[in-house]
Amino acid sequence: MLVYPSSIDLSSSALRHLTEELAVRQREIGTRWRRLPAGRQALLALAHPRCGDTYAQLAAGFGIGVATVYRYIREAIEVLAARAPTLATAMEAARTQAFVILDGTLLPIDRIAADTPYYRLLWASPALPGATHDLTAVRSHGIVDALAAVGLKCWADKAYQGAGRHIRVPFRGRRLKRWKRRHNSSHAKIRCVGEQAMAVLKGWRLLRKLRCSTNRITDIVKAVLVLHHAST
């Protein structure tokens, strides 16, 4: 358990990983002095997405200004997002697995318009508006083509009907034959473990109600994914 003025339910490996990344960044840009050393900046940056603490709360807790908190958090998210796996990397990792699960999730945000065995969350796509249909999102991100390129099949819910033979979906309809109902039941048992991966994202309180510019959502999710991998 990491501690600043309050507890953060993360392993110390996440703190070490982010501290190392920030130290490398500071050497690259030639930083000589900061209000907080890399380790404290990393702790501050972890508290924001994990606990959902506001900039004002963090500024008071760490004894720095709100503007400094904003800069430190933005820098940490950018550093982590740059290390997030690509779709190609995820496909390469998935080739060694028995199967993969495809799913999407909504992240609440207080902005209503855009500003100009062991199951692991492999990859998170760039964020799209909440009204985007799941099938549209899959096609626009090139996931269908990526699965076909490596010959990998995945399990997904009914929203992905028509995505192609590499994405297995349940049968639709109310009066299904018995064998189709059995198929749907087995399909649901496999697919439900994907919810465990989605729960990883919702474990970061900031993602339960985003208050940032919509342009930053993708980087925030990528940063969370990198920290998740660093902690496992």
N, C-alpha and C positions, 0 to 999 in steps of 0.2 A: 504494500500500500504506500503510495507516494503522498506526501503531506506538504501543503503550503500553509495558509491559515486554516484550511479545511482539508478533508481527505479526498483523494482521487483514486477510484478503484481501477488502477492500472498497475501492471508489473513494472519493475525498475528497468526492464529491458527496453521498454518504449521510451523512457526518459533518456537512457544511455544512447539509444539510436538517434533521437532528435538532437541531443547535445552534440554528438559527433558531427552530424550533418550541418548544424549551425556553426560549429567551430571551423569546418572546412569552408563554409560560405564566407565567414569573416576573414579568413586568410586570403581567400580569392579576391575580395574587394578591398583588402588592406585596412580593415578596421583596427584601430589602436586602442580605443577606449570606449566603453559603453556603460550606461547606468547599471545594467545587470550583466553578469558574465553569462556565457553560453548555457551553462547548466540551469541557472535561474530563469533565463529566457525560455528555455525548453519547458520548464515546469509551468510557467505562466501560460505558454501556448497550449499545453495539454489541458490545463484547467478550463480554458474557454470552450472547446468543443465537447469535452467529456462531461463537465458539470453545468455548462450553459451559463457560467458567470458573465456578467456584463463587463464592459470595459471599465466602468466606474468602480465596480466592486474589485476588479483586479488591480486597478490603479491604487486603491486604498490598501489592499492587502500587500502589495509589493513596494509601496512607498515611491511610486513614480507617477508621471502625468498620464492622463487619458490618451493624449496624442502618441506618447511613447508606447503605450500598451497596443494601440492600433497598429503602429509600425512593426512592433515585434511579432504580433500575431500574424499579420499579413506576410511578413518575411518567412516565418516558420511554415505557413501553409504553402507558400510558393515553393519552398525548398522541398517539402514532402511531396507535393503534387508532381514535381519534376521527376520523382523516383517511382511514380505509380506504374504498374505494368500496363503494357499496350494490349490491344486485342490479339495481336499476333503472338505475344508472349503467353497470354492466357491459353490460346489454342495449342501452343506447344506443350504447356503443362498439362492440359486436359487430355492430350493424346495418350498419356500413361494411365489414365483413370478408366474405370469401368463405364461410367457415364457421367454426364453433367446435367444440371438443372438450370433452366432459363426462367427468370421472373423479373418483374419490375415492381417498384414501390413509389408511393407519393411522399414527398417531403413538404410539410406545411411551411408556408412562408408568409410574412406579413406584407410583402410587396405584391401587388396584384398585376403588375405589368413588368415586362422585361426591361432592364436597363440596356440602352444601346449596347458405413465405416467411418471415416472421419470426413466431414464435409467442410469445405473451405471456400470462402469468398474469393474467387480467382480474379475477377475483373469488374470494374464499375464503369459504365458508359458515361459519356458527357450528359449533363442534365438537359432535359427538354421541358417545354411547358406542360403543366399537368393535364391539359386537355388532349395531348397527343396520344393516339391509340397505341397499345402495346405493339401491335403488328407493324404499324408505321415506324415506330421507334426502332424495332429490330432491323427492318430493311434499311432505314436511313443510316444506321451505325455499321452496316455491312456484316452483321452477325450471321445472317443466312449464308452468305457467300463464304465467310470464314469457316463455318462448320462444314460446308461442302468441300472446301479445299483440303481439309485434313481427314475427310470421311468420318466425321464424328456425329453421333446422334445425341440429342438432348431431350429432356422431358419438360413440358411447359403446360400451362393451363389453357382453357378454351379460348382465351383472348388471342391466341396465336394460331387459330385455325387458318389454313391457307398459306402458312409460311413455307411449306415444302416438306419433302420426305425426311429431311434431317432433323426436323422438330416434331416430336411425337406429342400429340394432344389427345384428350379424352373425347369420347363420342358425345355429341350434343343431342338433346331431345329428352322428353319426359317419359315416353313409353318405349323404353329400349328393351331389346331382347336380353335374356338372362346372361348370355355370354358377354354382351356388351357392358352390362352392369358390373360383371365380375372384372372385366378389363378396366373399367373406370375406377373401381375400388382399388385394384392393384396399382394403377397409375397414380392415384391420390396418395397412397402410402409412400411411393417413391418420391413424389413431388413435394410432399409436406416437409421433408428435411431441408428443402431450400429455404423454408421460412426461418430455419436456424441461422442461416447465413444473413438473411435480411435483418434478423434481430440484432446482429452485430452492429449494423448502422444505427438502429434506433437506440442502442445502448449509449450512444453519444448524444447527450441531451440537446446540444445545439441543433441537431438534425430533426428534433421533434418540433421545433418552431424556429425557422431561420429568420434572422433579422438583418441579413446582409443584402448587398446588391445581388441580383440574380446572376450577374456576370461572374460571381465568385463561387457559386454553388458547386460547379464541377471540380474546381481546385480543392474545395473543402472536403468533398466526398473522396477524392483521390488521396488527400492527406490522411483521412481516417483509414482508408484501405492500407496505406503504407504502414501506419502505426499498428494496425491489426496484424499484418504480416510480421512486423518486428516483435510483436508480443507473443507469437505462437512458435 
